Amino acid sequence: MLADCVVDGGLGGPDIDPAWGEPGLTPAEQVYGWCSFDVLAVTSGNPQAPINAIPPSAWARCQLRFVVGVDHEDILPALRRHLAKSGLDMVQVTLSPDDGIFLATRLDPSDPWARWAQASIARTTQKSPAILPNFAASLPNDIFANVLDLPTLWVPHAYPGCRQHAANEHLPIGLAREALEIMAGLYWDLGDPDTLPSVRRG
């Protein structure tokens, strides 16, 4: 699914570090097909008044983006086992009290609804849409996909240089117009019985 997907920093964006991500995978597979562990913030000692001594403690806030198939209940125990095996069993690993866990979900790209959406977007835009098997967003999609057993489709409207969730986040007018066309096309096709797939879900 990711063979034709190119990952880059966008116009004026930073170069991608070739050493980042799981070895042996393409940049697209690293971003959209596999897990990633990020250190969001770290402190050691007193940055405002550093001294020439090894600090007694350090703190880091980390994040794991994981895909379907990872046992979310074993993430922290597995990390503790790894640290203990490396002689670092004094490191404490806890779940952040203000963060929940969003379970990973995935709709099979061959699902009739996925193919329907792909065809609708292609009709509207006259372009071949990129199909991503995983979407690294903190969303409660498991409620719909796993609890209600509904096929879920996400149609993001962004581009690499949008600075999403950062300073100066923006959406170009041309992209916004295309996004409105895509969504209008999806809803139009959803109301057309001739375009709908024949699907039965148990």
N, C-alpha and C positions, 0 to 999 in steps of 0.2 A: 504493500500500500504506500510505502514511503519512497519507492524507487525514484519517482519524479519530483520529490519534495526537496527543495534547496533551502538550507538554513543560512542566513547571513544577517549581519547587523543592520542592514538597510543603508540608505544613502546617508553618509556622514556618520554612521554608527561605528562602534568599536569592532576591531577584528576579533574573530572567535579564537580563543586559546585552543590550539590543537591538542594540548595535553589534558583538557577538561573532559570529563565524562568517561563512561565505560570503555576500556580499550577494545579495539576490534569492531566497533560500531561506527556507522556513518554519523555525521552531525545530526541529521534528521532522526536517526534511530536513537541517538543519545537523548535528544530533547523529547521526542514524542513516543518512543517505544520502550523506554527503560526507566529505571528509578534514578533519582538524583538526590544527593544529600548536600545541603547548603548550610554554611555557618553564616547566620544573619548578623550576629554581633558578638564581640568577644572583649573582655577586659581582663587585665592582669596587673596587680599592684594599683597604684594611684596615678593615672595618666596626668592629672593636674600637678602632681608633685612627685615625680619619679625619683627613686633613690638607687644607688649602686648596690643592690642586693636582690637576691632571688625572692620574689614574693611568695608568701605561704599559700596563696590560693589564686584561682582564676575562675572565670565564669564565661560560659558561652551559651548563646541562644541559637539553636539549630532547627532545621526543617527537613523533613523527608517527603519528597514527592514519590509516591509508589504506584505501581500498576496492578491490574487484576492478577491474582495469584499469590500476592504477598500476604502472609498471615499477620494482620495488623496487631493481633494480641501478642505476638511474639517479637515485635520490633524492639521494644525496650529491653526485654530479657536477652535477646540476641546481641544487642549492643553491649549490655553488661557482660555477657559471656566473652565477647571479643576483647573487651578492655581487660578483663581478668586474665585471659589467656596471654595477653601482652604484658602482664605484670602491673596493670593499672587499675587494680580492683578498688583502690581508694577513691576513684572518680565516681561521683554520684550522678546518676542519670534519672531524671524525673520528667513526667509529662507536665508541660506548662499549665498552670491552673486556669488560665484564661483562654486556652485553645482546646477545641475539640478535635476529633479525628473524623475526617471526611473519607469514607470508604471509596476505593477505586471501583469504577464501573466501566463496562465496555459493551457497545452494541456491535455485533458481528457486521463488518462492512458488506457482507453478502445478504444481510437481512433485507427483505422486500421494502421496508420503510427507508432504509439507508439508500437503496438503489433508487427509490422514488424521489427522495430529496435530491440526490445527485443529478437525476435527469431533469428535475424542475429547475435547479440552479443553472444547469447547462443551457436549458432553453431560454431562460431569462437573460443570462449574461453573454451567451455565445462563447463561453470559456469552459475549460475543463476544471472543475473544482478540485482542490487538494483535499483528500480524505485522510483525516488523522485518526488512528486507532485509539489514541489516548489524548486527553486534554488536561493539562496540568493546572487545573484551577481548583480552588477551595470551594466546592459546591456540594450541597446535600443531594446529589443526584441519585444516591443509593436508595433514597426513600421511594423514588418513582421507579427506578430500574429493578431493584431487588424486592422491596416490600409490596409494591403495587403491580410488579411484573409488566411494566409498560416500556415499549421501545422509546428511547430518548435520543433526540438529535440536538446538537449544539451547533449554531451557525455564528461563529464569532465575526465581528466586524472591526478589524484592526490591521495594522501593518507593522513591520519590524521597528520603524522609527517613531511609533506613537508615544513612547515613554509611559507605557501603561503603569498605573499606580505610582508614578514618580512625579517630580516637579515638571511643569509644562506639558502634562498629558494633553493630547489633542487628537482631533479627528478631522482630516481634510474634507472639504465640501464634496469633492468628487467621490470619495469613499463613502461618505454618508448617503449620497444619492444612490450609489450602487447598492448599498445595504438596504435602503428602502425598496428598491426594485426587487431585490432578492426575496425579501420577506413578503412583499405584495404578491410576487409570483408564487411563492409557497402556499400562501393562503388561498390564492385563486385556484391553484391546482388541487388543493385540499377540498375545495367545494365542487370540483369537477369529477363526477363518478367515473368518467372514462380514463382518468389518469391514476386513480387509486389502485394500489396493489390488492390482490385477493389474499387477505391474511386472516388466519384464525389463531388466537392465542388461548392457551389452556389456563 
